[in-house]
Amino acid sequence: MSEPSFKQRARYWFDNTMSKGTKALIGWLTVITLALTAICAILVLLFASGSSGGSAGLGTVLWTSFLHVMDPGNISGDQDSFPYMVIMFATTIGGIVIISSLVGILTTGLDAKLEDLRKGRSLVVEKDHTVILGWSDQVFIVISELVEANESEKRACIAILADRDKVEMEDEVRTKIPDLKSTHVVCRTGDPADPGDIAIVNPGQAKSIIVLTSAEDDPDAQLVRSLLAVTQGGEADLNCHVVAAVADGRNLPAARLAGGRAAHVVDANDLMARLMVQTCRQSGLSVVYTDLLDFGGDEIYMVEEPGLFGRPLSQALHSYRTSSFVGVLTKEGRCIVNPPSNAILQPGDKLILIAADDSAIRLDGSRPVIDESAIVARAEAGNRAERTLVLGWNARSRTILEQLDQYVAPGSVTDVVTDHPDAADAIRRIGPQMRVQGLNFKEDDTTDRRLLESLNPGAYHHIIALCSDDVDPQLADSRTLVTLLHLRDMAQRTSTRFKVVSEMADDRNRTLAQVTQADDFIVSDKLISLLLTQTAENPHLSQVFASLFSAEGSEIYLKPADHYVRPGTPVNFYTVAESARRRGETAIGWRQVAQAQRAPSYGVHLNPDKLEQFMVQPDDKIIVLAED
């Protein structure tokens, strides 16, 4: 092949120069402007030297030529010889072309810059910000909670990296969350599993990273890739903690390996199944957990209280008027919920408290007012066999049945009714694994009124209505609502009270579901989003919630109020807390059953002022942390 000619080389060089963008084009215009000015001056000196303009000297001619190039209006003041006027006219025309080209180049460059900004590829220059990797419906709940958490800060930042258009993400955030208060949300477009793209949101300077699962067919695969991308530089280089939730528990070990020690990864389905089981046996529990998990109500804080070092924890229980004692985080990092009241608080230990805000945590030096005459010590009845009806099937069903087997008494029976194609085979496989409960299966449509009537739901102690996860969330919620409406109508017609806990896919449908008068609603995506946000703000909370959701150790229970204090007698919460302490429990609130259907608290009074007087009724509940 022959060598390229000079013309080809020159054209190649020129093309490369022009392709460098706005700066290169402006540079070429500058060269052309100077060249045109010089040519004009030379022509004036050669052909119009006898004119008044041409006899002014080289410097003046150059300046005059330059002014004609830059400002076409200068020609209107020219009155000189014909050659001079022709040269200046040609120079002015050249100047018009140059200025027009400059305007076009600047406009194109500005458009290109705006388009580049729209792509969201610029570096996020922030510090101590929260990074969100991925995009799903959970992102709006997470942002809302972070906005509440950051309300006391003058300026906070949330940086989102997702494989979506930057402007579309910003528009959706503004639409769903119009008031961001003191929080600034920055959106960037990129692959959440690409280390180079993740670098755009500056994770090295972030205080926490939240990895969200996508709506893809295999969301956990993307999540594992994102965790690997975040931690690929080595855990020593990662100064923040990472939180994430897998959709399938089988992927939990891989996700934890990918995240390393810097990451806290939870099994979303497992947690929601545990909560579903606990809630079906204790009406109102979902409200308690929601209040603890969101930043709008009471939250869990960890504080070091040197004034209580060396003293029994029973003193810590009564030392806070507007905060409720939960447990202890030892100096070794071990979380103990509902510890023995005679245990001693050691230097370096932190108290785990429930409070409306960290500013509300104040040590109260006054002596607690306890009414001994109002305290009762009624023994609890032993566990009895229970009947549970499960309507529907999803990825959490197996765990729900396994968890039920850990809670119910021997002789209990659980009936599963669904038309899901995978349910029959799953029931056959897990049936022999049940230790204390019997397991029955019926394949049918749970929205069929005749079927529901034939099941005699009034004969069951608990009814769980599950939301399908293999169809559109709105369709799944619609089917669940139909089932709940039938159950409510049947209860009204037979004057029978059904204890129903229902799962909803979309939190917006919870308002519609209120008319069904179900006891509790579990919105899985919302609760998981709240849990991730709380853990992102305080990593130690993961141990607290792990203990509360587990069947082992202390959990949250709603127990009859008349087992603690006399119904109809005015008492304060110091008295209730002392009664619970004597039973080896920790009281954190109470539920007024008469208000159970009234939003937003549904009768739940979490962390009440301990000096305020109230009266409990026999049906009311005391919210306690207890072993069983």
VEXDREN-2710 file (C-alpha; in Angstrom, 1 decimal):
% VEXDREN-2710
k/r/px/py/pz
1/MET/0.0/0.0/0.0
2/SER/1.4/3.4/-1.0
3/GLU/2.3/6.1/1.5
4/PRO/-0.5/8.7/2.2
5/SER/0.0/11.9/0.2
6/PHE/0.6/15.3/1.8
7/LYS/-3.0/16.2/1.1
8/GLN/-4.3/13.1/2.8
9/ARG/-2.1/13.7/5.8
10/ALA/-3.2/17.3/6.1
11/ARG/-6.8/16.4/5.8
12/TYR/-6.4/13.7/8.5
13/TRP/-4.7/16.2/10.8
14/PHE/-7.4/18.8/10.2
15/ASP/-10.2/16.2/10.8
16/ASN/-8.7/15.2/14.1
17/THR/-8.3/18.8/15.2
18/MET/-11.9/19.6/14.3
19/SER/-13.2/16.5/16.2
20/LYS/-11.8/17.8/19.4
21/GLY/-14.9/19.9/20.0
22/THR/-15.7/23.5/20.8
23/LYS/-12.3/24.5/22.0
24/ALA/-10.6/23.4/18.8
25/LEU/-13.2/25.2/16.7
26/ILE/-12.8/28.4/18.6
27/GLY/-9.1/28.1/18.2
28/TRP/-9.5/27.7/14.4
29/LEU/-11.8/30.8/14.3
30/THR/-9.1/32.8/16.3
31/VAL/-6.5/31.8/13.7
32/ILE/-8.8/32.7/10.8
33/THR/-9.6/36.1/12.5
34/LEU/-5.9/37.0/12.9
35/ALA/-5.1/35.8/9.4
36/LEU/-8.0/37.9/7.9
37/THR/-6.9/40.9/9.9
38/ALA/-3.3/40.6/8.6
39/ILE/-4.4/40.0/5.0
40/CYS/-6.7/43.1/5.2
41/ALA/-3.9/45.2/6.6
42/ILE/-1.4/44.1/3.9
43/LEU/-3.9/44.7/1.1
44/VAL/-4.6/48.2/2.5
45/LEU/-0.9/49.0/2.6
46/LEU/-0.4/47.6/-0.9
47/PHE/-3.4/49.0/-2.8
48/ALA/-4.7/51.9/-0.6
49/SER/-1.6/53.4/0.8
50/GLY/-2.5/56.8/-0.5
51/SER/-5.8/56.9/1.3
52/SER/-6.2/58.5/4.7
53/GLY/-6.7/55.1/6.3
54/GLY/-3.8/53.5/4.5
55/SER/-1.3/56.2/5.4
56/ALA/-1.9/55.8/9.2
57/GLY/0.8/53.2/9.8
58/LEU/0.9/49.4/10.2
59/GLY/-0.3/49.4/13.8
60/THR/-3.3/51.6/13.1
61/VAL/-4.2/49.7/9.9
62/LEU/-4.1/46.3/11.8
63/TRP/-6.3/47.7/14.6
64/THR/-8.8/49.2/12.1
65/SER/-8.9/45.9/10.2
66/PHE/-9.5/43.9/13.4
67/LEU/-12.4/46.2/14.4
68/HIS/-14.0/45.7/11.0
69/VAL/-13.7/41.9/11.4
70/MET/-15.2/41.9/14.9
71/ASP/-17.9/44.6/14.4
72/PRO/-19.6/45.0/11.0
73/GLY/-21.1/48.3/12.1
74/ASN/-17.7/50.0/11.8
75/ILE/-18.0/50.2/8.0
76/SER/-20.8/52.7/8.3
77/GLY/-18.3/55.3/9.4
78/ASP/-15.8/54.7/6.6
79/GLN/-15.4/57.5/4.0
80/ASP/-12.2/56.9/2.0
81/SER/-10.8/55.9/-1.4
82/PHE/-12.6/53.2/-3.4
83/PRO/-9.8/50.5/-3.0
84/TYR/-9.9/51.1/0.8
85/MET/-13.7/50.8/0.9
86/VAL/-13.6/47.6/-1.2
87/ILE/-11.0/46.0/1.1
88/MET/-12.9/47.0/4.3
89/PHE/-16.2/45.8/2.8
90/ALA/-14.6/42.4/2.1
91/THR/-13.1/42.3/5.6
92/THR/-16.5/43.1/7.1
93/ILE/-18.2/40.3/5.1
94/GLY/-15.5/37.9/6.4
95/GLY/-16.1/39.1/9.9
96/ILE/-19.8/38.5/9.6
97/VAL/-19.0/34.9/8.6
98/ILE/-16.6/34.5/11.5
99/ILE/-19.0/35.9/14.1
100/SER/-21.9/33.8/12.8
101/SER/-19.7/30.7/13.0
102/LEU/-18.6/31.7/16.5
103/VAL/-22.3/32.0/17.6
104/GLY/-23.1/28.6/16.0
105/ILE/-20.1/27.0/17.7
106/LEU/-20.9/28.4/21.1
107/THR/-24.6/27.3/20.7
108/THR/-23.6/23.8/19.7
109/GLY/-21.0/23.6/22.5
110/LEU/-23.6/24.7/25.0
111/ASP/-26.1/22.2/23.7
112/ALA/-23.5/19.5/23.9
113/LYS/-22.6/20.5/27.5
114/LEU/-26.3/20.4/28.5
115/GLU/-26.7/17.0/26.8
116/ASP/-23.6/15.9/28.7
117/LEU/-25.1/17.1/32.0
118/ARG/-28.3/15.3/31.1
119/LYS/-26.3/12.1/30.7
120/GLY/-25.4/12.5/34.4
121/ARG/-21.7/11.5/34.1
122/SER/-20.0/14.2/36.1
123/LEU/-18.3/13.5/39.4
124/VAL/-20.3/14.0/42.6
125/VAL/-18.1/16.2/44.8
126/GLU/-19.8/15.6/48.2
127/LYS/-18.7/14.3/51.6
128/ASP/-20.6/12.2/54.2
129/HIS/-23.4/11.7/51.7
130/THR/-25.6/8.6/51.3
131/VAL/-25.1/6.6/48.0
132/ILE/-28.0/4.6/46.5
133/LEU/-27.1/2.1/43.9
134/GLY/-30.0/0.9/41.7
135/TRP/-33.5/2.0/41.1
136/SER/-36.8/0.5/42.1
137/ASP/-40.0/1.5/43.8
138/GLN/-38.1/1.2/47.1
139/VAL/-36.0/4.2/46.2
140/PHE/-38.8/6.7/47.1
141/ILE/-39.3/5.2/50.5
142/VAL/-35.6/5.2/51.2
143/ILE/-35.3/8.9/50.1
144/SER/-38.3/9.9/52.2
145/GLU/-36.8/8.3/55.3
146/LEU/-33.4/9.8/54.7
147/VAL/-35.0/13.2/54.3
148/GLU/-36.6/12.8/57.7
149/ALA/-33.3/11.6/59.2
150/ASN/-31.4/14.5/57.7
151/GLU/-33.9/17.2/58.8
152/SER/-31.6/18.4/61.7
153/GLU/-28.7/18.8/59.3
154/LYS/-28.1/22.1/57.4
155/ARG/-27.2/20.4/54.2
156/ALA/-27.3/16.7/53.4
157/CYS/-26.9/14.9/50.1
158/ILE/-28.2/11.7/48.6
159/ALA/-26.4/10.5/45.4
160/ILE/-28.3/8.0/43.2
161/LEU/-26.6/5.9/40.5
162/ALA/-28.9/3.9/38.2
163/ASP/-29.1/2.7/34.6
164/ARG/-31.8/5.3/33.8
165/ASP/-32.0/8.8/32.3
166/LYS/-30.8/11.4/34.9
167/VAL/-33.6/13.9/34.1
168/GLU/-36.3/11.2/34.3
169/MET/-35.0/10.1/37.8
170/GLU/-34.9/13.7/39.0
171/ASP/-38.5/14.3/37.7
172/GLU/-39.8/11.2/39.5
173/VAL/-38.1/12.2/42.7
174/ARG/-39.6/15.7/42.6
175/THR/-43.0/14.3/41.8
176/LYS/-43.1/11.6/44.5
177/ILE/-41.2/13.7/47.1
178/PRO/-41.9/17.4/46.5
179/ASP/-40.4/18.5/49.9
180/LEU/-36.8/17.4/50.3
181/LYS/-36.3/19.9/53.2
182/SER/-32.5/20.2/53.7
183/THR/-31.6/17.2/51.6
184/HIS/-30.1/17.6/48.1
185/VAL/-30.7/14.7/45.7
186/VAL/-28.1/14.1/43.0
187/CYS/-28.9/11.6/40.2
188/ARG/-26.3/10.0/37.9
189/THR/-26.6/7.6/35.0
190/GLY/-24.5/4.5/35.0
191/ASP/-24.2/0.8/35.7
192/PRO/-24.5/0.1/39.4
193/ALA/-22.3/-2.9/38.9
194/ASP/-19.5/-1.1/37.1
195/PRO/-16.6/0.1/39.4
196/GLY/-15.9/3.0/37.0
197/ASP/-19.5/4.2/37.0
198/ILE/-19.7/3.8/40.8
199/ALA/-16.7/6.1/41.2
200/ILE/-18.9/8.9/39.8
201/VAL/-20.9/9.0/43.0
202/ASN/-17.8/9.2/45.1
203/PRO/-18.3/6.2/47.4
204/GLY/-15.0/6.8/49.1
205/GLN/-16.3/9.9/50.8
206/ALA/-19.8/8.6/51.5
207/LYS/-21.1/7.7/55.0
208/SER/-23.2/4.8/53.8
209/ILE/-24.1/2.9/50.6
210/ILE/-27.6/1.3/50.0
211/VAL/-27.8/-1.2/47.3
212/LEU/-31.3/-1.8/45.9
213/THR/-32.5/-4.8/44.0
214/SER/-33.9/-4.1/40.6
215/ALA/-37.0/-5.4/38.9
216/GLU/-35.1/-7.8/36.6
217/ASP/-35.7/-11.5/36.4
218/ASP/-32.7/-12.2/38.5
219/PRO/-32.3/-9.2/40.8
220/ASP/-29.9/-10.9/43.2
221/ALA/-27.3/-11.4/40.4
222/GLN/-27.2/-7.7/39.8
223/LEU/-27.0/-7.0/43.5
224/VAL/-24.0/-9.4/44.0
225/ARG/-22.2/-7.7/41.1
226/SER/-22.8/-4.3/42.6
227/LEU/-21.5/-5.5/46.0
228/LEU/-18.4/-6.8/44.3
229/ALA/-17.9/-3.5/42.4
230/VAL/-18.2/-1.5/45.6
231/THR/-15.7/-3.5/47.5
232/GLN/-13.3/-4.4/44.8
233/GLY/-10.8/-1.8/45.9
234/GLY/-10.4/-3.7/49.2
235/GLU/-12.3/-3.3/52.5
236/ALA/-9.5/-1.1/53.9
237/ASP/-10.3/1.5/51.2
238/LEU/-14.0/1.5/52.0
239/ASN/-14.6/4.0/54.8
240/CYS/-18.4/3.5/54.9
241/HIS/-20.8/0.6/55.5
242/VAL/-22.9/-1.0/52.8
243/VAL/-26.4/-2.4/53.3
244/ALA/-28.5/-4.5/50.9
245/ALA/-31.3/-7.1/50.8
246/VAL/-31.4/-10.2/48.7
247/ALA/-34.7/-11.4/47.3
248/ASP/-33.9/-15.1/47.5
249/GLY/-32.3/-16.5/50.6
250/ARG/-30.3/-19.0/48.6
251/ASN/-28.2/-16.0/47.4
252/LEU/-27.5/-14.7/50.8
253/PRO/-24.1/-16.4/51.3
254/ALA/-22.8/-15.2/47.9
255/ALA/-24.0/-11.7/48.6
256/ARG/-22.3/-11.6/52.0
257/LEU/-19.1/-12.9/50.5
258/ALA/-19.2/-10.3/47.8
259/GLY/-19.8/-7.5/50.3
260/GLY/-17.3/-8.7/52.9
261/ARG/-17.1/-7.3/56.4
262/ALA/-18.1/-3.8/55.2
263/ALA/-21.5/-4.9/54.1
264/HIS/-24.7/-5.9/56.0
265/VAL/-26.9/-8.1/53.8
266/VAL/-30.3/-9.3/54.9
267/ASP/-32.7/-11.9/53.4
268/ALA/-35.8/-9.8/52.6
269/ASN/-38.2/-12.8/52.2
270/ASP/-37.0/-14.4/55.4
271/LEU/-37.5/-11.2/57.4
272/MET/-40.9/-10.5/56.1
273/ALA/-42.0/-14.1/56.6
274/ARG/-40.9/-13.9/60.3
275/LEU/-42.7/-10.6/60.7
276/MET/-45.8/-12.1/59.1
277/VAL/-45.8/-15.0/61.5
278/GLN/-45.3/-12.8/64.5
279/THR/-48.0/-10.4/63.4
280/CYS/-50.6/-13.0/62.7
281/ARG/-50.3/-14.2/66.3
282/GLN/-50.3/-10.6/67.7
283/SER/-52.5/-8.0/66.2
284/GLY/-50.9/-4.6/66.0
285/LEU/-47.3/-5.8/65.8
286/SER/-46.8/-4.5/62.3
287/VAL/-47.7/-0.9/63.5
288/VAL/-45.1/-1.2/66.3
289/TYR/-42.4/-2.3/63.8
290/THR/-43.3/0.4/61.3
291/ASP/-43.1/3.0/64.1
292/LEU/-39.6/1.7/65.1
293/LEU/-38.3/1.5/61.6
294/ASP/-39.4/4.8/60.1
295/PHE/-37.8/8.2/61.0
296/GLY/-41.1/9.9/61.4
297/GLY/-42.0/8.4/64.8
298/ASP/-40.0/6.8/67.6
299/GLU/-36.6/5.3/66.7
300/ILE/-33.9/3.2/68.4
301/TYR/-30.8/5.1/69.6
302/MET/-27.7/4.0/71.4
303/VAL/-26.2/6.3/74.0
304/GLU/-23.4/6.0/76.5
305/GLU/-24.5/7.1/80.0
306/PRO/-21.5/7.4/82.3
307/GLY/-23.8/8.4/85.2
308/LEU/-25.2/4.8/85.2
309/PHE/-22.0/2.9/85.0
310/GLY/-21.7/0.4/87.8
311/ARG/-25.4/0.4/88.5
312/PRO/-28.0/-2.3/87.8
313/LEU/-30.0/-2.0/84.6
314/SER/-33.2/-1.8/86.6
315/GLN/-32.2/1.8/87.4
316/ALA/-31.7/2.5/83.7
317/LEU/-35.2/1.2/83.1
318/HIS/-36.7/4.0/85.3
319/SER/-34.1/6.8/84.6
320/TYR/-35.7/8.2/81.5
321/ARG/-39.2/9.8/81.4
322/THR/-39.5/10.2/77.7
323/SER/-37.4/7.3/76.5
324/SER/-37.9/3.6/76.8
325/PHE/-35.1/1.2/77.7
326/VAL/-34.6/-1.8/75.3
327/GLY/-31.3/-3.3/76.0
328/VAL/-27.5/-2.9/76.0
329/LEU/-24.8/-2.8/73.4
330/THR/-21.7/-4.1/75.3
331/LYS/-18.2/-2.7/74.8
332/GLU/-17.4/-5.9/72.9
333/GLY/-20.1/-5.1/70.4
334/ARG/-22.7/-7.7/71.5
335/CYS/-26.3/-6.6/71.5
336/ILE/-28.5/-7.8/74.4
337/VAL/-32.3/-7.1/74.2
338/ASN/-34.3/-7.3/77.4
339/PRO/-31.3/-8.1/79.6
340/PRO/-31.7/-9.2/83.2
341/SER/-32.6/-6.2/85.3
342/ASN/-30.0/-7.1/88.0
343/ALA/-27.1/-7.0/85.4
344/ILE/-24.6/-4.2/85.9
345/LEU/-23.9/-1.5/83.3
346/GLN/-20.2/-1.6/82.6
347/PRO/-18.0/1.3/81.5
348/GLY/-18.0/1.4/77.6
349/ASP/-21.5/-0.2/77.4
350/LYS/-24.2/1.7/75.6
351/LEU/-27.9/1.8/76.4
352/ILE/-30.3/0.9/73.7
353/LEU/-33.3/3.3/74.0
354/ILE/-36.5/4.1/72.1
355/ALA/-37.0/7.9/71.8
356/ALA/-38.7/10.4/69.5
357/ASP/-35.4/12.0/68.8
358/ASP/-31.9/11.9/70.2
359/SER/-32.4/15.4/71.7
360/ALA/-35.3/13.9/73.8
361/ILE/-32.9/11.5/75.6
362/ARG/-32.4/13.1/79.0
363/LEU/-31.5/11.3/82.2
364/ASP/-34.2/12.0/84.8
365/GLY/-32.8/12.3/88.3
366/SER/-36.2/12.2/90.0
367/ARG/-37.6/9.1/91.8
368/PRO/-40.0/7.2/89.6
369/VAL/-43.7/7.3/90.8
370/ILE/-44.8/3.6/91.0
371/ASP/-48.3/2.7/92.3
372/GLU/-47.8/-0.7/94.0
373/SER/-51.5/-1.2/94.5
374/ALA/-52.2/-1.1/90.7
375/ILE/-49.6/-3.9/90.0
376/VAL/-51.0/-7.4/89.4
377/ALA/-49.1/-10.7/88.9
378/ARG/-51.4/-12.9/86.9
379/ALA/-49.9/-16.0/85.5
380/GLU/-50.2/-16.6/81.7
381/ALA/-52.1/-19.5/80.3
382/GLY/-50.0/-22.2/78.6
383/ASN/-49.8/-22.5/74.9
384/ARG/-52.7/-24.3/73.2
385/ALA/-53.1/-25.9/69.8
386/GLU/-53.9/-23.4/67.1
387/ARG/-55.5/-23.5/63.7
388/THR/-54.1/-21.2/61.0
389/LEU/-55.5/-20.6/57.5
390/VAL/-53.0/-19.4/54.8
391/LEU/-54.7/-18.0/51.7
392/GLY/-52.4/-17.6/48.7
393/TRP/-48.8/-18.4/48.0
394/ASN/-45.5/-16.6/47.2
395/ALA/-41.7/-16.9/47.7
396/ARG/-42.2/-16.3/51.5
397/SER/-44.7/-19.1/52.1
398/ARG/-42.3/-21.8/52.9
399/THR/-40.5/-19.7/55.5
400/ILE/-43.8/-18.7/57.0
401/LEU/-44.8/-22.3/57.5
402/GLU/-41.4/-23.1/58.9
403/GLN/-41.6/-20.2/61.3
404/LEU/-45.1/-21.1/62.4
405/ASP/-43.8/-24.5/63.3
406/GLN/-41.4/-22.9/65.8
407/TYR/-44.1/-20.8/67.5
408/VAL/-47.3/-23.0/67.7
409/ALA/-48.0/-25.6/70.3
410/PRO/-48.1/-29.4/69.5
411/GLY/-51.3/-30.5/67.8
412/SER/-51.7/-27.2/65.8
413/VAL/-52.9/-27.4/62.2
414/THR/-52.2/-25.1/59.3
415/ASP/-54.3/-25.2/56.1
416/VAL/-53.0/-23.7/52.9
417/VAL/-55.4/-22.8/50.1
418/THR/-54.1/-21.5/46.8
419/ASP/-54.2/-22.1/43.1
420/HIS/-50.5/-21.3/42.6
421/PRO/-48.9/-24.0/40.4
422/ASP/-45.9/-24.4/42.7
423/ALA/-47.7/-24.7/46.0
424/ALA/-48.7/-28.4/45.8
425/ASP/-45.2/-29.7/45.2
426/ALA/-43.7/-27.4/47.9
427/ILE/-46.2/-28.6/50.5
428/ARG/-45.4/-32.2/49.8
429/ARG/-41.7/-31.5/50.3
430/ILE/-41.9/-29.5/53.5
431/GLY/-44.8/-31.3/55.1
432/PRO/-42.6/-34.1/56.6
433/GLN/-40.3/-31.5/58.1
434/MET/-43.0/-30.0/60.4
435/ARG/-42.2/-30.9/64.0
436/VAL/-45.3/-29.8/65.9
437/GLN/-48.0/-28.8/63.4
438/GLY/-50.0/-30.6/60.8
439/LEU/-50.0/-29.3/57.3
440/ASN/-53.0/-29.6/54.8
441/PHE/-53.3/-28.3/51.3
442/LYS/-56.2/-27.4/49.1
443/GLU/-55.9/-26.2/45.5
444/ASP/-58.5/-23.5/44.7
445/ASP/-59.2/-19.9/44.0
446/THR/-59.0/-17.8/47.2
447/THR/-61.2/-15.0/45.6
448/ASP/-64.1/-17.5/45.3
449/ARG/-66.8/-16.6/47.9
450/ARG/-68.2/-20.1/47.9
451/LEU/-64.8/-21.6/48.6
452/LEU/-64.2/-19.2/51.5
453/GLU/-67.5/-20.0/53.1
454/SER/-66.8/-23.7/52.8
455/LEU/-63.5/-23.2/54.7
456/ASN/-65.4/-21.9/57.7
457/PRO/-62.9/-19.2/58.5
458/GLY/-64.5/-18.5/61.9
459/ALA/-63.0/-21.8/63.1
460/TYR/-59.4/-20.6/62.7
461/HIS/-57.4/-18.7/65.3
462/HIS/-55.3/-16.9/62.6
463/ILE/-55.8/-16.1/58.9
464/ILE/-52.9/-15.0/56.7
465/ALA/-53.7/-13.6/53.3
466/LEU/-50.6/-13.6/51.1
467/CYS/-50.0/-11.5/48.0
468/SER/-48.8/-13.2/44.8
469/ASP/-45.3/-12.1/43.7
470/ASP/-45.4/-13.5/40.1
471/VAL/-47.9/-11.1/38.7
472/ASP/-48.2/-7.3/38.5
473/PRO/-48.3/-5.8/42.0
474/GLN/-51.5/-3.9/41.3
475/LEU/-53.2/-7.1/40.1
476/ALA/-51.9/-9.0/43.1
477/ASP/-53.2/-6.4/45.5
478/SER/-56.6/-6.4/43.7
479/ARG/-57.0/-10.2/44.2
480/THR/-56.0/-9.8/47.9
481/LEU/-58.5/-7.0/48.4
482/VAL/-61.3/-9.2/46.9
483/THR/-60.4/-12.0/49.4
484/LEU/-60.4/-9.5/52.3
485/LEU/-63.7/-8.0/51.3
486/HIS/-65.3/-11.4/51.2
487/LEU/-63.9/-12.2/54.7
488/ARG/-65.1/-8.9/56.1
489/ASP/-68.6/-9.5/54.7
490/MET/-68.7/-13.0/56.1
491/ALA/-67.6/-11.8/59.5
492/GLN/-70.4/-9.2/59.6
493/ARG/-73.1/-11.6/58.4
494/THR/-72.1/-14.2/61.0
495/SER/-71.2/-11.8/63.8
496/THR/-67.8/-13.5/64.0
497/ARG/-64.5/-11.8/64.5
498/PHE/-61.7/-13.1/62.2
499/LYS/-58.1/-12.4/63.1
500/VAL/-56.6/-11.5/59.7
501/VAL/-53.2/-10.3/58.7
502/SER/-52.7/-9.4/55.0
503/GLU/-49.8/-8.8/52.8
504/MET/-49.9/-5.9/50.3
505/ALA/-47.5/-5.3/47.4
506/ASP/-48.0/-1.6/47.1
507/ASP/-48.3/0.7/50.2
508/ARG/-50.7/3.0/48.3
509/ASN/-53.3/0.2/48.3
510/ARG/-53.2/0.0/52.1
511/THR/-55.6/2.9/52.3
512/LEU/-58.1/1.1/50.1
513/ALA/-57.6/-2.0/52.3
514/GLN/-58.6/-0.3/55.5
515/VAL/-62.3/-0.8/54.6
516/THR/-61.8/-4.6/54.9
517/GLN/-61.0/-4.1/58.6
518/ALA/-58.2/-6.6/58.6
519/ASP/-56.1/-6.6/61.8
520/ASP/-52.7/-5.9/60.2
521/PHE/-51.2/-5.1/56.8
522/ILE/-47.6/-6.0/55.9
523/VAL/-46.1/-4.1/53.0
524/SER/-42.9/-6.0/52.3
525/ASP/-41.1/-3.5/50.1
526/LYS/-41.8/-0.7/52.5
527/LEU/-40.6/-2.5/55.6
528/ILE/-37.4/-3.7/53.9
529/SER/-36.7/-0.2/52.7
530/LEU/-37.2/1.2/56.2
531/LEU/-34.9/-1.5/57.6
532/LEU/-32.2/-0.8/55.1
533/THR/-32.4/3.0/55.8
534/GLN/-32.2/2.5/59.5
535/THR/-29.3/0.2/59.2
536/ALA/-27.5/2.6/56.8
537/GLU/-27.8/5.4/59.4
538/ASN/-26.8/3.1/62.4
539/PRO/-25.1/-0.2/61.5
540/HIS/-25.5/-1.5/65.1
541/LEU/-29.2/-1.6/64.7
542/SER/-28.9/-4.7/62.5
543/GLN/-28.2/-6.7/65.6
544/VAL/-31.2/-5.3/67.4
545/PHE/-33.6/-6.1/64.6
546/ALA/-32.0/-9.5/64.0
547/SER/-32.8/-10.3/67.7
548/LEU/-36.3/-9.0/67.5
549/PHE/-37.2/-10.9/64.3
550/SER/-35.7/-14.2/65.6
551/ALA/-37.8/-16.9/67.3
552/GLU/-34.9/-17.3/69.8
553/GLY/-34.2/-14.7/72.5
554/SER/-36.5/-11.8/73.3
555/GLU/-39.1/-10.5/70.8
556/ILE/-41.9/-7.9/70.8
557/TYR/-45.1/-9.2/72.3
558/LEU/-48.5/-7.6/72.9
559/LYS/-49.8/-9.2/76.1
560/PRO/-53.1/-8.7/78.0
561/ALA/-52.9/-5.5/80.0
562/ASP/-54.7/-7.0/83.0
563/HIS/-51.7/-9.3/83.5
564/TYR/-49.7/-6.2/84.5
565/VAL/-52.0/-3.6/86.1
566/ARG/-55.6/-3.4/87.3
567/PRO/-58.1/-2.4/84.5
568/GLY/-60.0/0.8/85.1
569/THR/-57.3/2.1/87.5
570/PRO/-55.4/5.3/86.6
571/VAL/-51.7/4.4/86.3
572/ASN/-48.6/5.8/84.8
573/PHE/-46.1/3.9/82.6
574/TYR/-43.5/3.8/85.4
575/THR/-45.9/1.4/87.1
576/VAL/-46.4/-0.7/84.0
577/ALA/-42.7/-0.9/83.3
578/GLU/-42.0/-2.0/86.9
579/SER/-44.7/-4.7/86.7
580/ALA/-43.2/-6.0/83.5
581/ARG/-39.7/-5.9/85.0
582/ARG/-40.8/-8.2/87.8
583/ARG/-41.9/-10.7/85.1
584/GLY/-38.5/-10.6/83.4
585/GLU/-39.8/-8.4/80.6
586/THR/-39.3/-4.9/79.3
587/ALA/-42.3/-2.7/78.6
588/ILE/-42.0/-0.2/75.7
589/GLY/-45.7/0.8/75.1
590/TRP/-49.3/-0.2/75.1
591/ARG/-52.2/-0.7/72.7
592/GLN/-55.7/0.7/73.1
593/VAL/-57.9/-1.9/71.4
594/ALA/-60.8/0.5/71.1
595/GLN/-58.7/2.7/68.7
596/ALA/-57.3/-0.3/66.7
597/GLN/-59.0/0.8/63.4
598/ARG/-58.0/4.5/63.6
599/ALA/-55.1/5.7/61.6
600/PRO/-52.3/6.5/61.9
601/SER/-51.3/4.8/65.2
602/TYR/-54.1/2.2/65.2
603/GLY/-54.3/2.4/69.0
604/VAL/-50.5/1.9/69.5
605/HIS/-48.8/4.1/72.1
606/LEU/-45.1/3.4/71.8
607/ASN/-42.7/5.0/74.3
608/PRO/-45.3/7.0/76.2
609/ASP/-44.4/9.7/78.7
610/LYS/-44.0/7.7/81.9
611/LEU/-45.7/10.3/84.1
612/GLU/-48.9/10.6/82.1
613/GLN/-51.8/8.8/83.6
614/PHE/-54.0/6.5/81.6
615/MET/-56.4/3.6/82.2
616/VAL/-56.3/0.2/80.5
617/GLN/-59.3/-1.9/79.7
618/PRO/-59.3/-5.8/79.9
619/ASP/-58.9/-6.1/76.1
620/ASP/-56.0/-3.6/75.9
621/LYS/-52.4/-4.8/75.4
622/ILE/-49.0/-4.0/76.9
623/ILE/-46.1/-4.0/74.4
624/VAL/-43.2/-5.8/75.9
625/LEU/-39.9/-7.4/75.1
626/ALA/-40.0/-11.0/76.4
627/GLU/-38.6/-14.5/75.9
628/ASP/-42.1/-15.9/75.1
END
